[in-house]
Each structure stands twice: as C-alpha cells, then as structure tokens.
C-alpha cells in the first residue's frame, strides 16, 4: 500500500498485455500523425480534418503542429461554423486542461477560441473568469492558471474600459490568507500594487503602504520559513515608489522594525532548532545595504557576521556573499 492506494502486481501476462496495448496505441498514433500531415499538405480544410486533429490531440495534447493545423482549418471554414461549434471548442479545451493543466498549447488554443468567438465577447470573457476561479480552487498555486488569469483580466478591462485592480487585489489577498505559501498570489500582488500606484487608484497611498507593512509583518510571524513572503518583503524594501511615498522617518522606522523582527525570529529559530533562518539573515543584509546607501546610522551592524554564516549555510551563493563581504567598510 502507498498513500492508501494498492500497488498493482505486474505478472508476466499483465506485462505482455500492457506491451501489446502500448504497441497498438503507438501504431494508432503514428497513423493519425501521418494522416494529419497528408491532410495539411493537401490543404484539407474540412470538418472531418478537425475531427482528425481532435483524435490526435486526445492522444498527445502537446503536439503543437496539430493545434496550429486545427486553427488553420477553423479559420478557413469560419463562416460555416455555428455558435454551437465554438461552445464545443471551449468544452474540448476544458476537457484537455482538466487532464493536462500545465500544457501551454491548450491554454493558447483556448485564448484563440475566445478571441475568435463570434458574439458576446465581453460576456464570454467574463464567464472565463469564473472558469479560472474554479481552476485555481483546484490548484491555487498553478502558475499557468495565474498567468492565464492575468490575460483574462486584461481582456475584460480592454472590452469593458474599466479596471479590475481593486477586485483582483481583494481576490489575491483571500488566496494568500488561505495559503501563505502561494508564491503566484504574492507575485500577482506585486503586479497589482505597482499598477494601482502608477495609475493613482489608491486614495491614501501612505496609509495603504503602512497597512501593507502590517500585513507582511504578520505574515513573517505566521511562517518564517516560507520563501514566498520573504521574496515579497525584499521587493517592498527595494521598491523605489514605496521609499518615495513614505517620509524619511517612516521609511527608516520601517527598515529598523523589519530588521528587529527578522533578528527576533532568527534568535527564536536558533533557540528552538539550533539553526539559523537563512531568509532572516538575507533580509537583514538587504536592509543594512539600503541603510548604508541612505547614510543612516546602523545600530549593531551584523552584515559581516551574517555574510560569514551565509557562506556556510547557502554555499550555492557563496561567491556573492564573499563579494559583498569584500565591499563592507
């Protein structure tokens, strides 16, 4: 037994049967590929040719040439296709995505189908957002799904002439609250905040940033081992717009308090497990680099000590740490 699933015992007869079945599938696949190329070379743009690509893509959805040929056929007989065909085309891609959610060619074809849908463009794309919601419920960290969501949102905004940034920010926050390790959601948060600030969509920017600082502070105390949170914090620390919006005093306090929290978490880690928290060491280094650039006094600088520790704890990046060590005053 493994994870509650009984392992199948492969006898010689079963192995022979499997080999025979596989050989039949391979022969069928080769025949379909040959037929498809013959149809394509003969400029066969018929509904029967679409069915041929359907059978082929059911066996191998990563065969991009088949997807390209399928689109060529559909484009050629577009005027002969009714609304039902386009709905079925969306159903076909959804069936494929449920089985192969990380195959780019399926996502690409679905976007093409939506772009060429003959009516109710805005309604169709809004419905697609519901589909993406369902997909991300199944796998909230699927970066293909998040990338596709950005495309869908962009299309809806283009067609509706309105921004969905605030709604998306609430959506992203809910996903992070459910799973703090959702790197894709943190990445989306960066994109949204950058866009909202650049488009002046946040009324009280300073208050917003201070609330965001409180949010990440809570996040690092929730799970200090999670890389996603620390990547986001590094972005916040370095993001020029945040530095420009906060007063010098507020930004200095932000850096100092973040450093104190990182040092506190690291000390707790050492007391509890006897191990240093690599991400705490890294963020303290980033903070002290910025403090030096701003010519701010550094109380109890620890860069030298932490760089020497990181050379041992993170050997893949030891050359970077040695370089930074050589640049310390």
Buried (B, 14 or more C-beta within 10 A) or exposed (E): EEEEEEEEEEEEEEEEEEEEEEEEEEEEBEEBBEBBEEBBEEEBBEEEBBEBBBBBBEBEBEBEBBBBBBBBBBEBBEEEBEEEBBEEBBEBBBEBBEEBBEBEBBBBBBBBBBEBBEEEBEEBBBEBBEBBEEBBEEEBBBEBBBBBBBBBBEBBBEBEEEBBBEEBBEBBBEBBEEEBBBBBBBBBBBBBBEBBBEEEBBEEBEEBBBEBBEBBBEBBEEEBBBEBBBBBBBBBBEBEEBBEBBEEEBBBEBBBEBBEBBBBBBEBBEEEEEEBBBBBBBBBBBBBBBBBEEEBEBEEBBBEEBBEBBBEBBEEBBEEBEEBBEEEE
